[in-house]
Every structure is written in structure tokens, then in C-alpha cells.
Amino acid sequence: MKNENFVQIPNKMFADTNNDEKLVYAILQYTQTVGLLNKDNRMTRTMIPLLVSDLGWSKGKYSNKKVVTALNGLKEKEYINFESTQGVFTVQINNIDSQEEHTISVDWKENNVKFSGFTKIKYSVIDNLLENKDFTLYSYAEYRTMKTHQYRICYEEWSLVLGMTSRNAFTVIDNSEVIVRVSNGFDLDTNRRETNSYLTFDSVEDVKEVSLKPTYKAQSSKSVVKEQEPELVEDDFDNFEEEELSLKPKVKKRNAITDKKINDMTK
């Protein structure tokens, strides 16, 4: 099988960026045309209307502002640098140390949440990830997919990477078709559903086979989900309802994803 081109997302972005920033970062790599041979300092040139178009967002001031905000956020967090002349942005994509480990202390588990390395996102799936929070959902599920084990993700962890409450995270996941729940985890004392493992919609792995994998041993099998809602990790400045109306719908692989769910459930 021919190797596909891909963009790379530094996994520490799950700790300090929102969905718009990750998506704009990916599109900047996707449209990169200058300095292709310099892997440490990659360059690209673009314009705000062009980025809006590549993102599949509706034209207008609101989308323009979202792109500008994402660019400034990426620059502030040192993922990129850029200069602007007469509306043309010359963007430098900075080199990120993939060996550096980033940790976040949380109150819903004993161990810290750790992020390191990169996640590859194939060019061929990017057009399926432009709506809502789909890019973050897909890329995080891809990041946490393991060859021999299941990495279970509780809704508190999803709320961390999505930057919203666990209740909103549940709604976002439930309404998305870019990731597929593989299996549920239960706390033995409370008998409450607490975690799920996930596959991306285009995964070649079989859901039933993955469900039989042991849980990643670094995770506690008896971590208890708190009754109360966790505090916001960051301000939900995307405005959950407003953002839904701002994006231009794209044609997605709805039938293929739905068929995968149905086929896997009947095996």
C-alpha cells in the first residue's frame, strides 16, 4: 500500500491548545509550499480568506476573527511565528521537541495526564474533521490508540482536551461520527460506567478484537468518576452553541462510518 502524506500534531497541544488552534496548525502544514526540505523550520504563505476556505468555514468576519485568534494563540504558545504584509501571512512552523514530556495534574485520578511525541493525521481524512470538535476527537483517539492494549478515556479526560465540562464533552462525543466507542469500563464498587476506549472511523482494526485487549496497565482499573462536574480547564471561548452555527457543513463519510458501527456490532 502506498504511504499517505500526513500532518503531525505535537501531542502537547492537547494540553494547551483548543480545537481551532490545532485545526489551523494542521491546515498550515497541509498547505505548506515553501521550505519543504527544512524540517526544523518549515515555512508557508497564506491569507486569512484562504485559510477560512481551507477550513470549510463560512465566509465572513466571524470566521476571519476565529482564524486570526487561532494564529495569535499558536504564536503566543510558540508553535509558529509569522509576519503579515498587505494581508499575506508568512508563517514559520517551529520545530517541537518530540521527546519532551508534558504533564498535567488533575483531581480525578492519582497519576498525572502525560503528553509526548506526535500524532500523524493523514491528508485523506482532514476534510472529514472540519466540523465542531471533530479534529480534536479524532486526533486524540488516534494518539491514544495502542497496538496491544486499550487506553480508556473517561469524560473528565475528554473535558481536559476539549476545554469544556464533562457533560458537554459527552454531548460532543455522542453527536460525532469520527470516533467509535469500543468498550465500556465499570467501577467495581459503584457499578458506574466510567471509561471507554475508542477507534477512529477509518481504523483498520476490528472493534470486537480491540475490545478484548487488556487495559493499559499504567491506568487504574478502579478509578472512580466524581459525582460533581469538573471545573473548566480553560474558558470555553469557542462558545459551544455559537460555533455550531458558524461552520459551513462539509460532506462527510456518514454512510461508511455508520456501516462500520453496524457491522462491528453484529460480529
WOWOQUI-V849914 format. One line per field, one symbol per residue. ss: DSSP state (2 for helix, 1 for strand, 0 for the rest). phi: phi as a letter, one per 30 degrees, with the letter a starting at -180 (. if undefined). psi: psi as a letter, one per 20 degrees, with the letter a starting at -180 (. if undefined). A space follows every 10 residues. Layout:
# WOWOQUI-V849914
ss: ???
phi: ???
psi: ???
This chain:
# WOWOQUI-V849914
ss: 0000011111 0022220022 2222222222 0001000000 0111111222 2222201000 2222222222 2222220001 1111100111 1110000000 0111000000 0011100111 1122220000 0002222222 2220000011 0011222222 2200022222 2222200011 1111110000 0011111111 0000002222 2001100000 0000000000 0000000002 2222221000 0002222222 2222220
phi: .ddcdacccd ddddcbbcde ddddeddddd cdbciddcdd bdbababedd dedddidddk dddedddddd ddddddcidb babbbhiccc cccddcdddd ccbbdbccad dddcbaibcc cdedceddcc chcdddeddd ddeddbdcbc cdcddddddd dciaddddde ddddccccbb dcaccbdddc hcdbbbcbbd dcddddeddd dddddeddcd dbdcdddddd dddbedddhe dddeddcdec dcdddddddd dddddcd
psi: pppqqrqpop iihihjqrgg ggghgghggh jpipkhinih nqqqprqghg ggghijqqqr hghghggggg ghghghjkhr qqqpolippo ppoqppoiip ppqpprjjqg qqpqpraqpp oqhiihiiki qckhgggghh hggjpqgirp oporhhhhhg hilrqhghgg ggghiqjiqp pgrqqqphgi kqphqqqqqq hjqiqpgggh iiqqqpiiqp ikpppqhqpq qphrpmiing ghhhiiqpqq prmggggghg ggghhi.
